[in-house]
């Protein structure tokens, strides 16, 4: 796989992760109503979504700087 193709693939994945993270926030009120959970539970869920999108960025950045 060429470096350009790898970079394009990683950029596409980053776009999808960010899009999913941004689209999740407006649904918080509906999640509370539909599932009958508290604000703290949904807050924890939102935190996990943000952490889940941030964790892969560190090894991806390191990998992109190390590939020839």
Secondary structure, 3 states (H helix, E strand, C coil): CCHHHHHHHHHHHHHHHHHHHHHHHCCHHHHHHHHCCCHHHHHHHHHHHHHHHHHHHHHHHHHHHHCC
